[in-house]
Amino acid sequence: MKRLFNTYIKNNLGILNLFGKTLGRFLFLLLTSFFAYKLSFKDFAAFAIFWTTLRMLTFFSANNLYIIYFNEVRESLINHKKWPANVSSNIALTVLVLGLLSSIISFFIFDSIWIAVLMFPSLVLFVLIRNIAEFSKSDNSVYLSIFIEDIVFYFLFFVIGISSVYIFNNLMGIVIALFLTIFITAITSLILFKNKFKFKINTFKIRPKDFSFKVFRLGINYTFLRGNEILASFGARYLGQIYFGDIFVSYAHIMYQFYNLSALITMAVISGLQSKITVKIDADFNKIFVREMYVKILKTIIPVVFGIIIIITLFNSQILALFFTKYTQYNKLLVKVSFIGLIFMMVQPLVYILIYNNKISNIRFLNLMQYLGITIVYVLPFIFPKFNEQYWLLMMMTIIITIQGVFAIVSYKTIR
């Protein structure tokens, strides 16, 4: 029994990360349920748009440097007990430029100077948390990453978020609660990360001369590659409000929470195995390696995702009645959304095995096709005013998965 536990749970980074992400997502689901119950349709829709905007702008501001620099940071922390100054320089200068740009964008989205002012430090701190969580896996341990992102952050947001609704009962109160949560989590992350790797603090430097436009451009390419789904998720809320109103945004946000269960489980396992997926020697990357990693990832994911789909299929009405009492009429849509999560589970492991090893071919053409696909779906309700809103939501969820799946298969065939 002990041997089975060590093999399949204790030493399985994907399983450990999955447990942590599931815990964090469950806390957020409870908090979302509370917001949906206490807030009006309008305020809940405003929260949905703000949350998605913050996550989207954080992703773009981070510019995927935690993936690009993972091997370099791992080598420096483990073998030399030093922090690579060029990494901190590129992260800091990138988030400064993109974070300021993102804050300006947030002003036009929300037409609020206070939200724009709070957005910039929130973005900077969120990017810091994201990078620390990813780089903390350098020693093949995911415990610190789980503790930072899935326990500290979501627990604090759960407590402070509920308190803010009772005190303010509006979007601004939730924005302030989220900023406090991010600030406390970032400080905690820095302390724990420094204590874990015990690197010399004087090696942490920010020098403009270390900025690499080549790395910045590579990050932009991967950001556009991976950011399509986040952009689609944002568009579903922001444009959905324009096309269909606050009620659509409210139930769309709820559907995304359930869709994200399967997506999160898939990405948690992939992220937990990042150090295993990323080869140290390029010669080790071949079709045999890809197949072995793909099967290993799916063996971890399939039981959980299938379990979720079965539960949602059998108890969809009861689930919505328990968590989202105002939205029980969307039970059939919930079942359809759960099966989209199954498609995500099958496609993304192959996509990220290629991404982590810089093996996606024709990346610019892929980006072009993804944004073209999103744009077409974006404008459908504008061209056809009576377009079914639920079909539009399902198309927003599937368009990127489909395009990435096709390109991943093509890239796989080119591997020796």
N, C-alpha and C positions, 0 to 999 in steps of 0.2 A: 504494500500500500504506500509506504513512504517513497519507494522508488518511482511509482506511478505519479505521485504528487510532485516529486522533484522534476520528473521528465516533462509532464504535460501541463503543470501549472507554475511551480516555483521558477523553473528555468525557461518557461515559454514567455518571451517578452511580449508577443502579440496578445496572449491571454491576459497577462497582467495589465497591459495598457487598455485592453478592452474593458476589464472590470472597473478601472479607474474612470474611463470615459463614460461608462454606463452610469456610474454613481453621480458624476457631475451632471450628465444630461437629465437624470431623473430629478435632481434638485431643481434644475432649470425648468423642467416640465411642470413641477409643482408650483414654482414661482409664476410661470406663464399662466397656469390654471387660475392662480389667485388674481393676477392682473385682469384676466378675461372676466372673472366674476365681479370684481370690485369696480373696474373702470367702465365707462361708457364705450359704445362701439367706436366712437370718434377718437377717444383717448387711447383705447387699446390699439387701434389702427396706427395712431401716431407713434406709439411705443414700438410697434412692429417695424415701421419704416426706420425709426431711429436706430434700433438694435441692428438691423440689417445693414444700414448705412455705415455704422461704426465698424462692424466686422469687415465689410467690403473695403473701406478706406484703410483699415489696419493692414489687411492683406496686401493691398497695392503699395502701401508705404513701406512695408517690410521688404518688398522686392525679392523675395525668395533667397535672400543671402544666407539664411540658416541651412538651406539645402546645398547651395554652391560651396559654402565654406566648411561643411560638416567634417570632411576628411582632414582638412588642415587643422581645424580646432581639435579634433580627436588626437591627432599626432602630437600637437603642441602641449595639450593638457596632460595626456597620459605619459608621454615619454620625456617631456622637458619641464613639466610643472610651470609652464609659462602661458600667458595669454598672448596670442598673435596680434600685435598692434595694428597691422594692416586690416584685420577683420573688424575690430572696433571702429577704426577710422572710416571704413566704407559703410558700415551699418549706421553710424551716427550721422555722417554727412548725407547719406541717402534719405534717412528718415526726416532730416531737417528740411530738405528740399521738397520731397514728396508729401511730408506731413503738413507743411504750410500750404501747399497746393490743395491737399485734401480738405483742410479747414476752410479754405475759401469756397470750395465746392459745397461743403456742408451749409455754409451761409445761404447760398442760393437755393438749396433743397428745403431748408427749414425757415428761411427768412427770419432768423433770430441771431443777433450778435452774440448773445450769451451762450447759445449752443455752439457757435463757431469758436468762441474763446475757450470754452471747456473742451472742445474737440481736439485741439492741437496737443495739449499735455496728455490727454487720454490716449491719443494715437501713439505718442512717443513712449509712454509707459506700457501700452499694450504690445507694441513691437518689442520692447525690452523683455517683457514676460514671455512672448512667443520664442524669441531667440534663446533665452535661458532655458526654457523648457526643452527645446530641441537639442541644444548643445549639452545639456545635462545627461543625455543618453550616450555620451562619448565612451563611457566605460561599460557599455552594454547593460546598463541598469536604467529602468524606467520609473523607479520609485519617486525620485525628486520631481520628475516631469508630471507624474500623476498628482502628487501632493500640491504642486503649484497651481496647475491649470484646472484640476478637476475637484479638488477638495477645498483649498484655501479660497480660490476665486469664487466658485459657485456657492460655497457656504456663506461667505461674506455678502455676496450679492443677494442671496436668499434672505438673510437677516435684515440687511440694510434696506433692501428693496421693499420688503413688507412694511418696515417702519416708515419709509418715505411715503407710501400710499396713505397710511393712516394720518401722517402729519400734513402732507401737501395735496395728495389725491389728484395729481396732474403730471404731465410729461416732464416738466422742469424738475420736479422732485425726484423722479426716477433717474434723470440725467445726472443730478448731483449725487444720488446714491451710487450710481455706476462709477462715477469719477472717484469717489472715496474708496470703493471696492478695488478699483484698478491701482490706485496709489498705494494702499496697504499691501496688496498682493505683490507689487513691484519691489517694494522695500524688503519684504520677506524673501522674495526670490533672490535678490542680490546677496543677502546675508547667507542664505543656505547654499547657494552656488559656490560662493567663495570658500565656505567651510568644507564643502564636499571635495573640491579639487586642490585646495590649499596652494593655489598658484600665487606667485609674488604680485602684489598689488601694483608695484611700480612698472610692471610689464603692460598694464592696461593704459593705453595711450590713444589719443585722437590727434592725428597729424594730417593736415590737408594734402601733404606730399604723397601720402599713401593711397590716396583715392585712385581707383582704377576704373576708367571709363569702360574698358573691355568687360570687367565683371558687372558693372552697372548695366551695360547693354545686354549681357547674358541674362541677368536677373529680369530685365524688362521682358525679354522673350519668354522666359518661363512664367513670369507674372501674367502675361497675356494668355499664355497657354492654359495655366491653371485657374486664371481668374474668371473665365467665361461662366462657369457654374455659379460663382458668387455674384457676378453681374446679372445673370438670369434670375437668381433668387431676389436680388434687389429690385429688378425690373418688375417682377411679379407683384411686389408690394407697391412700389412707387407709381408705375403706370397703371397697375390694377386699380388704384384709388381713382385715377383720372378716368379710366374707362368704365369701371363698375361700381365705385363707391366704397365707403368705409366697411360695410358688412363683408364685402368680398375680401378686402385686405385682412380683416379679422379672421375669417375662416381659412384663408390661404395661409396665413401665418401659422395657424394651428396644424394644418395639413403638413406644412414643412417641418414642424416639430416631430411628427411621426415618420415622415420620409427621412429625416435626419437620423433617426434611430438606426436604420440600416446603413445609411451613409457613414454615420459616426463609428459604428462597429467596424465597418470595412476599413475606414481610414485609421482607426485606433490600432488595429492589428498591423496594417502596413507601416504606420509610423513607429510602432513599438519594435518592428523588425528592421528599421531603417539601417542600423549598423550592420545587419546581416545581408540586407539587400544590396547595399553599396559595396561593390568590389574594391579591394585595395589595389589590385593589379588588373589592368584592362584586359590582359590575355585570358583572365579567368571568366570573362563574360562571354557566354555562348548559349546556344539554344538549350543545352542540357541544364545549365544553371537557371535559365529563365523558367523552364518547365518545373524544375524542382521547387523553386521559390513560389511559383504560382500555385502549385498543388499544396505546398505547406501553408500558404496564406488561406486558401479556400477551406482546407481541413479545419482550420480554427474558426472561420467565419460561418460556414454553412449551418451548423447546428443551431446557432443563435439566431441567425436571420430567418431560417425556416420556422423556428419556434415562434418568432414575432409575427410572421405572416399567418401562421395557423391560429394564433391567439386573436389577432385582429379580424381575421375572416370569420371566426366563430362568435366573437364577442364585441364586434364593432360598436353596436348601439350602447352596450353596457359601459364600454370604455369612455365614450363621449359623455354619457350621462354622469359618469363618476368624476371626470376631470373638467369637462366643458359643457355644462348643462344648457347653455344658450345655443349650442350648435349640434344638437343630436340629429337634426334632419340631414346632416352631411355624412351619415354612416356609410353609404354606398361609395361615396367618393373616397373615404378613408381606406376602403378595401383596395380600390384601384391604385392609390398612392403606395400602399404597402408592396404591391407587385413591381412598381417602378424601382423600389429599393432592391429587389432581387436582381434586376438588370444592372443596377449600379454595382452590386457585389460581384457580378461576373466580369465586368469590364475593367474596373479601376485597378485591381491588382496588377494586371499586365501593363496598364498605362504607367503606373508608378514605379514598377521595376525598371522600365525604360527611362523614365524621368530621372530617377535617382542616379542612374549611371550615364546620363547625357546621351542616350541612344535613340531619342525620338528623331526620325528623319523628316525632312521637309517641314520643319517647325513653323516657318513663316506661312506656308500654304495652309497648314493646319489651323493656325490662328485666323487666317483670312476666312476659311470655311466656317469656323466656329462663330465668328462675329457676324458673318453673313447670315448664318442660320438663326442666331439670336435676333438680328435686325428684322428678318422676315416674320418671326413669331411676334416680335414687338409691335409691328404695324398692322397685323391681321385685324384686330378689333377696330382700328382706325379706318381701314379699307372696307371692312364688313361690320358695320355698327351692331348687327344682331348676332355676331359670332358668339357661340356658347362659351360662357365664362369659365366653366369647369374644364371643358376641352382645352381652352387656352392655357389654364394652369397646368394641366397634365403635359401639354406640349413644352411649356417652359422647363419642366422637370426632366424631360427626356431628350431634348434636342442635342445638348452637349454630350451626354453619355453616348448617344448613337454615333456622332461624328468622331469622338475620341476613340471609340471602339474600332471603327473602320481603319483609322490611321495607325492604331496600335498593332493591329493584325498585319498591316502592310509593313510596318517597321520590324516586326518580329521575323517576317519572312526574309529580311535582308541580313539577319544575324547568321554568322557562320555556324 
